[in-house]
């Protein structure tokens, strides 16, 4: 009710100022969108208790998804440990020259 009391003086003031058609269209579209959003919100609130959405099914599906993700993470972690052990067991090559030499064919610039 308070909003309606604010709208009436606003409408009177707009009429007295003689706004352009473009401005009236902007206000009209904005008002329609606001009213539509309010109505849709009310409909959603009223219809929500009657929806056939089953929370138990969602919880079960979510639990399956979490379990699958945990298994995948554990598998990736184990594969990473195996790869680290394999790299650790390999003998490390040491560069005795101190500077790595590149082939002339792989140069990025001509010199």
NORURGI-V502674 format. One record per backbone hydrogen bond with DSSP energy under -1.0 kcal/mol. CO is the residue of the C=O (numbers start at 1). NH is the residue of the N-H. If there is no record, write none. Layout:
co-><CO | CO>
nh-><NH | NH>
This chain:
co-><1 | 2 | 3 | 4 | 6 | 7 | 8 | 9 | 10 | 11 | 12 | 13 | 20 | 21 | 22 | 23 | 24 | 25 | 26 | 27 | 28 | 29 | 30 | 31 | 32 | 33 | 34 | 35 | 36 | 37 | 38 | 39 | 40 | 41 | 42 | 43 | 44 | 48 | 54 | 55 | 56 | 57 | 58 | 59 | 60 | 61 | 62 | 63 | 64 | 65 | 66 | 67 | 68 | 69 | 70 | 71 | 72 | 73 | 74 | 75 | 76 | 77 | 78 | 79 | 80 | 81 | 82 | 83 | 84 | 85 | 94 | 103 | 104>
nh-><5 | 6 | 7 | 8 | 10 | 11 | 12 | 13 | 14 | 15 | 16 | 17 | 24 | 25 | 26 | 27 | 28 | 29 | 30 | 31 | 32 | 33 | 34 | 35 | 36 | 37 | 38 | 39 | 40 | 41 | 42 | 43 | 44 | 45 | 46 | 47 | 48 | 51 | 58 | 59 | 60 | 61 | 62 | 63 | 64 | 65 | 66 | 67 | 68 | 69 | 70 | 71 | 72 | 73 | 74 | 75 | 76 | 77 | 78 | 79 | 80 | 81 | 82 | 83 | 84 | 85 | 86 | 87 | 88 | 89 | 96 | 106 | 107>
